[in-house]
Structures are given as structure tokens and as C-alpha cells.
């Protein structure tokens, strides 16, 4: 699925480019699956992972980040709104565009702090400048 520049301009919320580990679980299943968050906004995020899931799937997601030399996280419920195949070396996986559909006030605050640089994250943008 190719997303054009026009698609990106339709976003209401700016995206932060980050590489953060995440765990997620399809809401009606028990197994936890790892993934990588590539960008995030107040409205949703982009993850890369291996399982093939259909558009419309609802997942519980936990995004991990460091805060004061400790591991912290924010959690939410999100829905897959688009997907695309993705290759890592010889491994085939998927990219998913997720839209947040539920998040506690506490987790919304954590997400906002991550987005606006209140937590010391190693972002892709910062690494690219070095």
C-alpha cells in the first residue's frame, strides 16, 4: 500500500519519529506479540511486527520507553486502519497504521510527554543529526 504525500497532509496530529519497543495483544486473544513503534501521534501510531492481522482488528498495546533510567510505558486500545507488507533482511512482516480508540487519562499524559520531549528518548531524528 503506497501512501502519497497528500495522505500525510490529511493528518490532524503531527507524528514523532521514534523507535520504541511495544507489546500488543489482539483484544480477544491471550498471546502477547512484540513489535516496534516507528512513529506516534496523539491520534495513533505506526508499528512493525510479524503477524498478519486484518484491518479493523482491535488490539491492546503497551509502548515501552525509558524515564529516569527506568522502563516506563503507556497503554491503550487501538484499531488497525491500514496495513502494508514490510521486509527486515530475510524476514517478511507487516506495518500497521493504528488509531487510538481508548486510553486512560494517565496514559494520555504519558503519551503527550513522550511526544513533546519531556522524556529523554533516543529518537531517529536526534540520531540522524549526529
N, C-alpha and C positions, 0 to 999 in steps of 0.2 A: 504494500500500500504506500503510494507516494503522496506525501503531504506537501502542498505548494506553499509558497510564501504567503499567499492570500489566506490560507487556513491559519497560519501562525498569527496573522494580524487580527483575526477574529477573537483571539483570547481576551478575556476580560481581566485576567490576573497575570502579571509578569512571572516568568519562570526563573528559578535559580538553578544553575547547572551545578550538580553535586554528584558525588559517588558515595552513596551510603548503603550499607547492608540492610536488608529487610527480610522479615519472615512474614508469610501470609498463609491463610487457611481459607479455602472455599467455605462459605458460611454453613453449608450442610454436610461438611466432611470433617474428619478428625485430624488427618495428617497435615503437618506444617511443612511448607516448602520455602526454601531460601530464594532470594532474588537480589537484584541490585537496583537501587533508585538512581536514575540518571539525571532527572530534573524534577522540581517540585514547585508548586504554587499554592496559594490559598484554596484553589478550586480542585486540585488534583495533582497527579504525578505520572511520570513515565518510569516503568520498571522493565528490567530484562530478567528473564528466567527461562527454564526449560519446559515446563509442562504446557501442553496445548489446551487452552481454555476458550470457550466461545464468548463472543461479545454478549454483554448483558449479565455475565456471571458476577455475582456479588462476593467480595472477599473481605475478610478481616485482615488488616495489615498493621504490622508493627515496624517502624523505621528506627534504626539504631543510630546514635551519634554520640560523640564524646562531649562531656561537660565537666570541666574542672577535674580532669584525669580520671573520670568515672564514665561508665556507659549509661546513657540515658536513652529514652525513646519517646516517640509519640505514636498513638494508635488511632485507628479509625476504621470505618466501613466504607468501602469504595466499590464502584461498579466499572467493569471493563466497557469502554466506549469505542475503542478501536484496537486492532492488533496487526502485527506485521511479523514476518519471519526475520530471524537475526542469526548471524553466524559468528561464533567465537572459535577461532582456529579451525579445528575439525568437528566442532560440536554445533548442532543446529538447535536454536532456541527461539524465543519469541520476545518481542517488545509489545508492551501493552500501555495504552493510554487509559488511566483510571480517573474517574470523577468521584470526589468525596461525596458520600450521601449521609454520613453521620460521623460526628466527632465530638467528644466531650469538651466543655469549656476549657478545662485544664490542658488537654491535648491541643486545642486550637491555639492557646497561648504559647505552648512549646513550639508549634509549627511556625507561628509568627516570629518568635525569637530566632529560630533557625534561619528563616527567610531574610531577616533584616540584620543578620550578622551578630546577634547578641551572644551566640555560642561560637567558640573558636573551631570552625570546621575547616578541613583541608579541601577547598573547592577546586574544581577543574580550572576555573578562571584564574585563581591565585597561582596554581602550578604553571599555567601557560605563560604567565608574566615573568617567571624566573628564567 
